[in-house]
Amino acid sequence: MPPSIKTRPQRLRRLSLSVQALALLGGVAPLLLLPLFWSQPDWVARVALGEWGLKAVQLDSGARLGGLLATALPVGVSLWALWQVWAMFGCYARGELLTPQPARHLRRLGWAMIMLAAALPLGHSLIVLALTWANPPGQRLLIFALSSQHYLSLLFGLMLLALGTVLTEAARLARENAEFI
């Protein structure tokens, strides 16, 4: 049995508030965890030597500060993307469905995902450079690697950009149709 028309806006409002809560959590977590991570040399060493596969890293405060600063680019883009999610679902919670504002946020989210596809590998390269810069000659690394995660970010960004454009046109048609009535 389909939900009544009256319960649909409430369901959308609850869903929107849930997504906004997740976006808030996703934005706060890196702001709290990244300084904690980069302030602990043992943790950085475990990740750098284990997960990132580096052979020799410098863990002095300058190298770790460089690593923290290198994360600023992808984290900044991610925070902007989460802000777009927050704002778009705020529009939905207020009942703004076929209006220009959520379409604008969806397009911006698409652009953020496209930028993230470039920011993630660049940020990783800068982190590796920061952690190996003080190594002896021949042990310094500059790595640039692309993965399926970067490809998917680009693909989803393009898809969201296209959907945002379609939603913009739908909002324009809805506004145009409302003027006739």
Backbone as CSV, one residue per row, in Angstrom:
resi,resn,N_x,N_y,N_z,CA_x,CA_y,CA_z,C_x,C_y,C_z
1,MET,0.841,-1.173,0.000,0.000,0.000,0.000,0.891,1.242,0.000
2,PRO,0.742,2.116,-1.000,1.604,3.300,-1.071,1.282,4.270,0.054
3,PRO,2.309,5.004,0.509,2.069,5.975,1.567,1.149,7.088,1.078
4,SER,0.380,7.651,1.979,-0.523,8.738,1.593,0.296,9.956,1.195
5,ILE,-0.342,10.852,0.507,0.335,12.055,0.043,0.811,12.885,1.238
6,LYS,0.049,12.866,2.343,0.429,13.658,3.511,1.687,13.127,4.179
7,THR,1.937,11.818,4.140,3.113,11.273,4.818,4.381,11.406,3.984
8,ARG,4.253,11.611,2.702,5.458,11.726,1.858,6.348,12.895,2.251
9,PRO,5.782,14.110,2.464,6.676,15.206,2.879,7.368,14.925,4.214
10,GLN,6.669,14.273,5.147,7.299,13.958,6.432,8.417,12.939,6.250
11,ARG,8.196,11.953,5.407,9.232,10.957,5.145,10.442,11.602,4.489
12,LEU,10.183,12.499,3.533,11.286,13.201,2.870,12.020,14.089,3.869
13,ARG,11.284,14.728,4.755,11.918,15.576,5.776,12.804,14.733,6.693
14,ARG,12.300,13.579,7.149,13.106,12.708,8.017,14.345,12.203,7.286
15,LEU,14.177,11.782,6.041,15.316,11.319,5.248,16.326,12.443,5.070
16,SER,15.838,13.631,4.762,16.727,14.779,4.550,17.507,15.111,5.807
17,LEU,16.834,15.095,6.952,17.522,15.383,8.207,18.555,14.308,8.531
18,SER,18.256,13.061,8.177,19.227,11.972,8.387,20.457,12.172,7.511
19,VAL,20.240,12.534,6.256,21.371,12.766,5.359,22.186,13.971,5.841
20,GLN,21.505,15.005,6.314,22.226,16.161,6.835,23.071,15.773,8.053
21,ALA,22.535,14.916,8.911,23.306,14.466,10.083,24.546,13.693,9.643
22,LEU,24.401,12.844,8.639,25.553,12.091,8.129,26.578,13.029,7.483
23,ALA,26.099,14.044,6.772,27.014,15.012,6.161,27.765,15.785,7.246
24,LEU,27.069,16.133,8.307,27.721,16.830,9.419,28.782,15.944,10.065
25,LEU,28.447,14.698,10.305,29.408,13.752,10.873,30.615,13.589,9.942
26,GLY,30.349,13.475,8.641,31.427,13.346,7.667,32.308,14.570,7.586
27,GLY,31.773,15.732,7.929,32.570,16.948,7.918,33.364,17.154,9.195
28,VAL,32.785,16.767,10.312,33.455,16.962,11.597,34.569,15.939,11.800
29,ALA,34.355,14.698,11.369,35.325,13.619,11.612,36.734,13.950,11.119
30,PRO,36.913,14.367,9.867,38.298,14.653,9.449,38.903,15.850,10.175
31,LEU,38.083,16.812,10.537,38.613,17.973,11.249,39.134,17.584,12.628
32,LEU,38.561,16.539,13.216,39.021,16.063,14.515,40.118,15.008,14.392
33,LEU,39.947,14.080,13.446,40.859,12.936,13.364,42.193,13.254,12.689
34,LEU,42.192,14.099,11.680,43.446,14.352,10.961,44.510,15.011,11.832
35,PRO,44.184,16.048,12.607,45.223,16.586,13.508,45.686,15.539,14.525
36,LEU,44.775,14.716,14.998,45.141,13.659,15.938,46.092,12.656,15.270
37,PHE,45.755,12.233,14.052,46.593,11.290,13.305,47.992,11.858,13.090
38,TRP,48.080,13.075,12.553,49.383,13.649,12.207,50.202,14.045,13.423
39,SER,49.574,14.119,14.592,50.329,14.459,15.807,50.972,13.228,16.452
40,GLN,50.675,12.039,15.958,51.183,10.810,16.570,52.108,10.069,15.600
41,PRO,53.415,10.202,15.781,54.385,9.612,14.850,54.227,8.092,14.682
42,ASP,53.908,7.378,15.751,53.764,5.922,15.631,52.613,5.549,14.707
43,TRP,51.517,6.260,14.813,50.349,6.002,13.974,50.676,6.317,12.511
44,VAL,51.324,7.468,12.290,51.724,7.846,10.931,52.662,6.786,10.354
45,ALA,53.619,6.307,11.157,54.571,5.291,10.682,53.846,4.010,10.299
46,ARG,52.907,3.562,11.129,52.157,2.328,10.812,51.442,2.448,9.484
47,VAL,50.792,3.577,9.259,50.042,3.772,8.013,50.996,3.927,6.833
48,ALA,52.015,4.765,6.983,52.939,5.034,5.876,53.706,3.786,5.465
49,LEU,54.189,3.040,6.431,54.987,1.853,6.119,54.104,0.655,5.767
50,GLY,52.937,0.573,6.364,52.063,-0.572,6.125,51.128,-0.364,4.946
51,GLU,50.195,0.564,5.081,49.160,0.750,4.068,49.669,1.449,2.806
52,TRP,50.542,2.435,2.973,51.025,3.170,1.810,52.237,2.516,1.175
53,GLY,52.845,1.549,1.850,53.971,0.800,1.295,55.275,1.568,1.185
54,LEU,55.438,2.628,1.944,56.696,3.371,1.906,57.762,2.602,2.675
55,LYS,59.011,2.740,2.265,60.113,2.001,2.898,60.760,2.786,4.033
56,ALA,60.972,4.071,3.824,61.619,4.899,4.837,60.941,6.261,4.849
57,VAL,60.510,6.687,6.025,59.859,7.981,6.154,60.480,8.755,7.309
58,GLN,60.353,10.056,7.223,60.788,10.940,8.306,59.544,11.328,9.088
59,LEU,59.622,11.234,10.396,58.459,11.490,11.231,58.658,12.676,12.166
60,ASP,59.608,13.558,11.822,59.805,14.750,12.644,58.582,15.659,12.500
61,SER,58.501,16.654,13.343,57.312,17.504,13.350,57.124,18.249,12.028
62,GLY,58.216,18.616,11.363,58.108,19.295,10.073,57.499,18.403,8.995
63,ALA,57.929,17.139,8.951,57.386,16.202,7.965,55.907,15.932,8.231
64,ARG,55.571,15.787,9.506,54.166,15.524,9.845,53.300,16.749,9.596
65,LEU,53.833,17.951,9.842,53.097,19.173,9.524,52.883,19.261,8.002
66,GLY,53.921,18.916,7.244,53.783,18.887,5.783,52.712,17.901,5.350
67,GLY,52.665,16.738,5.986,51.624,15.756,5.684,50.241,16.282,6.002
68,LEU,50.122,16.954,7.150,48.832,17.544,7.526,48.409,18.595,6.513
69,LEU,49.345,19.453,6.114,49.018,20.491,5.125,48.666,19.876,3.767
70,ALA,49.317,18.770,3.427,49.028,18.103,2.152,47.615,17.532,2.129
71,THR,47.088,17.195,3.297,45.714,16.674,3.339,44.689,17.787,3.183
72,ALA,45.119,19.047,3.295,44.183,20.168,3.237,43.433,20.228,1.907
73,LEU,44.100,19.929,0.807,43.447,20.014,-0.501,42.298,19.000,-0.624
74,PRO,42.550,17.700,-0.475,41.418,16.769,-0.601,40.381,16.939,0.510
75,VAL,40.810,17.277,1.717,39.841,17.470,2.801,38.991,18.706,2.528
76,GLY,39.609,19.761,2.046,38.849,20.966,1.711,37.807,20.710,0.646
77,VAL,38.181,19.986,-0.396,37.225,19.644,-1.459,36.118,18.751,-0.895
78,SER,36.484,17.800,-0.049,35.491,16.912,0.563,34.510,17.696,1.430
79,LEU,35.024,18.659,2.182,34.149,19.470,3.026,33.200,20.310,2.184
80,TRP,33.689,20.822,1.068,32.818,21.587,0.171,31.733,20.668,-0.410
81,ALA,32.100,19.440,-0.762,31.118,18.478,-1.266,30.071,18.178,-0.202
82,LEU,30.507,17.952,1.026,29.566,17.666,2.108,28.674,18.868,2.393
83,TRP,29.212,20.070,2.242,28.384,21.265,2.408,27.277,21.294,1.352
84,GLN,27.602,20.908,0.138,26.588,20.879,-0.920,25.504,19.848,-0.610
85,VAL,25.913,18.698,-0.088,24.944,17.672,0.317,24.042,18.237,1.417
86,TRP,24.666,18.856,2.435,23.917,19.442,3.545,22.884,20.451,3.023
87,ALA,23.339,21.361,2.175,22.464,22.423,1.673,21.357,21.866,0.778
88,MET,21.693,20.917,-0.078,20.696,20.338,-0.976,19.599,19.636,-0.180
89,PHE,19.987,18.843,0.813,18.977,18.143,1.598,18.262,19.089,2.556
90,GLY,18.857,20.218,2.872,18.132,21.254,3.595,16.993,21.801,2.748
91,CYS,17.252,21.986,1.455,16.191,22.409,0.532,15.078,21.362,0.497
92,TYR,15.458,20.104,0.391,14.456,19.036,0.347,13.653,18.980,1.636
93,ALA,14.297,19.193,2.785,13.595,19.167,4.075,12.561,20.292,4.150
94,ARG,12.839,21.416,3.481,11.900,22.533,3.457,10.848,22.371,2.371
95,GLY,10.907,21.286,1.624,9.918,21.043,0.575,10.269,21.650,-0.766
96,GLU,11.489,22.147,-0.909,11.928,22.713,-2.188,12.443,21.572,-3.062
97,LEU,11.597,21.120,-3.983,11.995,19.976,-4.800,12.389,20.414,-6.205
98,LEU,11.471,20.975,-6.930,11.758,21.403,-8.293,11.994,22.911,-8.320
99,THR,13.044,23.316,-7.631,13.432,24.722,-7.600,14.907,24.814,-8.012
100,PRO,15.356,25.985,-8.382,16.748,26.116,-8.842,17.790,25.820,-7.766
101,GLN,17.476,26.091,-6.493,18.486,25.964,-5.438,19.016,24.535,-5.270
102,PRO,18.158,23.507,-5.098,18.739,22.160,-4.962,19.479,21.710,-6.227
103,ALA,19.016,22.159,-7.378,19.714,21.819,-8.620,21.112,22.428,-8.632
104,ARG,21.220,23.651,-8.132,22.523,24.318,-8.057,23.468,23.544,-7.127
105,HIS,22.928,23.102,-5.993,23.761,22.329,-5.060,24.167,20.984,-5.664
106,LEU,23.285,20.373,-6.416,23.616,19.098,-7.058,24.715,19.284,-8.097
107,ARG,24.630,20.353,-8.873,25.697,20.633,-9.851,27.024,20.902,-9.137
108,ARG,26.973,21.672,-8.054,28.203,21.952,-7.297,28.773,20.675,-6.689
109,LEU,27.899,19.784,-6.245,28.361,18.493,-5.741,29.057,17.716,-6.857
110,GLY,28.507,17.779,-8.050,29.159,17.138,-9.195,30.548,17.712,-9.435
111,TRP,30.652,19.046,-9.404,31.965,19.673,-9.581,32.919,19.281,-8.465
112,ALA,32.405,19.190,-7.238,33.249,18.796,-6.112,33.793,17.386,-6.302
113,MET,32.961,16.474,-6.786,33.408,15.102,-7.016,34.453,15.051,-8.131
114,ILE,34.277,15.868,-9.153,35.259,15.939,-10.235,36.586,16.472,-9.689
115,MET,36.513,17.533,-8.876,37.733,18.090,-8.281,38.382,17.097,-7.324
116,LEU,37.565,16.311,-6.628,38.096,15.312,-5.708,38.890,14.242,-6.464
117,ALA,38.465,13.940,-7.683,39.192,12.959,-8.498,40.620,13.416,-8.758
118,ALA,40.844,14.712,-8.815,42.201,15.247,-8.990,42.882,15.508,-7.652
119,ALA,42.128,15.962,-6.659,42.708,16.339,-5.368,43.234,15.140,-4.587
120,LEU,42.565,13.997,-4.679,43.006,12.821,-3.921,44.399,12.335,-4.335
121,PRO,44.653,12.091,-5.630,46.012,11.642,-5.975,47.064,12.730,-5.765
122,LEU,46.703,13.991,-5.983,47.652,15.074,-5.748,47.983,15.175,-4.258
123,GLY,46.974,15.088,-3.412,47.198,15.127,-1.967,48.078,13.980,-1.505
124,HIS,47.820,12.785,-2.031,48.646,11.628,-1.662,50.097,11.836,-2.097
125,SER,50.286,12.386,-3.282,51.648,12.664,-3.764,52.365,13.630,-2.831
126,LEU,51.665,14.667,-2.413,52.273,15.665,-1.533,52.565,15.085,-0.146
127,ILE,51.714,14.191,0.339,51.960,13.540,1.633,53.236,12.706,1.560
128,VAL,53.362,11.894,0.517,54.554,11.050,0.362,55.795,11.920,0.231
129,LEU,55.685,12.994,-0.507,56.817,13.911,-0.659,57.204,14.516,0.696
130,ALA,56.211,14.920,1.478,56.491,15.511,2.795,57.181,14.515,3.727
131,LEU,56.759,13.257,3.664,57.319,12.252,4.574,58.679,11.711,4.127
132,THR,59.052,11.935,2.865,60.336,11.416,2.381,61.313,12.529,1.998
133,TRP,60.913,13.770,2.117,61.742,14.904,1.686,63.096,14.928,2.402
134,ALA,63.114,14.594,3.680,64.358,14.645,4.457,65.167,13.350,4.356
135,ASN,64.690,12.394,3.586,65.458,11.158,3.383,66.737,11.470,2.605
136,PRO,67.729,10.591,2.694,68.954,10.793,1.902,68.645,10.716,0.398
137,PRO,69.494,11.315,-0.412,69.284,11.230,-1.862,69.121,9.772,-2.301
138,GLY,68.192,9.575,-3.206,67.896,8.229,-3.697,66.772,7.552,-2.930
139,GLN,66.403,8.114,-1.777,65.311,7.544,-0.987,64.119,8.497,-0.884
140,ARG,64.215,9.622,-1.573,63.089,10.555,-1.612,62.118,10.081,-2.688
141,LEU,60.846,10.227,-2.407,59.853,9.716,-3.346,58.884,10.799,-3.792
142,LEU,58.549,10.745,-5.045,57.444,11.518,-5.593,56.586,10.506,-6.335
143,ILE,55.420,10.249,-5.789,54.534,9.220,-6.337,53.271,9.886,-6.843
144,PHE,52.835,9.486,-8.014,51.526,9.909,-8.508,50.819,8.652,-8.978
145,ALA,49.771,8.296,-8.279,49.054,7.062,-8.599,47.573,7.356,-8.759
146,LEU,46.986,6.726,-9.743,45.545,6.817,-9.962,44.932,5.457,-9.654
147,SER,43.725,5.496,-9.099,43.060,4.245,-8.763,41.620,4.276,-9.264
148,SER,40.956,3.162,-9.093,39.552,3.089,-9.492,38.706,4.047,-8.657
149,GLN,39.122,4.346,-7.436,38.400,5.307,-6.595,38.400,6.686,-7.265
150,HIS,39.500,7.076,-7.835,39.596,8.366,-8.504,38.729,8.377,-9.764
151,TYR,38.761,7.274,-10.491,37.926,7.145,-11.692,36.449,7.235,-11.317
152,LEU,36.045,6.526,-10.263,34.638,6.542,-9.838,34.221,7.930,-9.363
153,SER,35.115,8.633,-8.684,34.810,9.998,-8.266,34.564,10.879,-9.485
154,LEU,35.396,10.748,-10.490,35.208,11.503,-11.729,33.891,11.124,-12.407
155,LEU,33.634,9.839,-12.515,32.419,9.356,-13.172,31.168,9.831,-12.430
156,PHE,31.141,9.677,-11.108,29.982,10.116,-10.339,29.839,11.639,-10.363
157,GLY,30.962,12.332,-10.381,30.902,13.785,-10.494,30.255,14.213,-11.800
158,LEU,30.657,13.587,-12.889,30.046,13.902,-14.190,28.565,13.545,-14.205
159,MET,28.220,12.412,-13.581,26.822,11.999,-13.522,26.006,13.013,-12.707
160,LEU,26.527,13.454,-11.557,25.807,14.418,-10.735,25.690,15.769,-11.436
161,LEU,26.725,16.137,-12.161,26.680,17.374,-12.933,25.568,17.303,-13.982
162,ALA,25.465,16.171,-14.667,24.404,15.987,-15.662,23.023,15.990,-15.000
163,LEU,22.884,15.286,-13.874,21.598,15.259,-13.178,21.215,16.646,-12.665
164,GLY,22.195,17.404,-12.200,21.927,18.770,-11.762,21.444,19.642,-12.904
165,THR,22.016,19.438,-14.080,21.584,20.184,-15.260,20.160,19.804,-15.641
166,VAL,19.844,18.514,-15.574,18.481,18.046,-15.865,17.505,18.621,-14.841
167,LEU,17.896,18.617,-13.557,17.032,19.151,-12.513,16.824,20.656,-12.691
168,THR,17.834,21.365,-13.146,17.690,22.791,-13.431,16.641,23.008,-14.504
169,GLU,16.696,22.200,-15.545,15.704,22.310,-16.628,14.313,21.932,-16.128
170,ALA,14.218,20.903,-15.296,12.921,20.503,-14.734,12.354,21.624,-13.865
171,ALA,13.208,22.275,-13.091,12.753,23.393,-12.246,12.267,24.549,-13.109
172,ARG,12.965,24.805,-14.198,12.548,25.870,-15.108,11.193,25.551,-15.719
173,LEU,10.997,24.304,-16.152,9.710,23.900,-16.730,8.597,23.943,-15.688
174,ALA,8.887,23.540,-14.461,7.880,23.588,-13.395,7.468,25.028,-13.114
175,ARG,8.435,25.925,-13.070,8.131,27.337,-12.846,7.308,27.895,-14.012
176,GLU,7.689,27.514,-15.218,6.973,27.963,-16.409,5.539,27.445,-16.408
177,ASN,5.358,26.167,-16.059,4.013,25.592,-16.012,3.167,26.234,-14.911
178,ALA,3.789,26.564,-13.776,3.046,27.194,-12.671,2.550,28.573,-13.078
179,GLU,3.250,29.252,-13.978,2.824,30.572,-14.424,1.605,30.505,-15.315
180,PHE,1.389,29.366,-15.971,0.230,29.214,-16.857,-1.057,29.005,-16.069
181,ILE,-0.933,28.429,-14.902,-2.131,28.056,-14.132,-2.680,29.208,-13.345
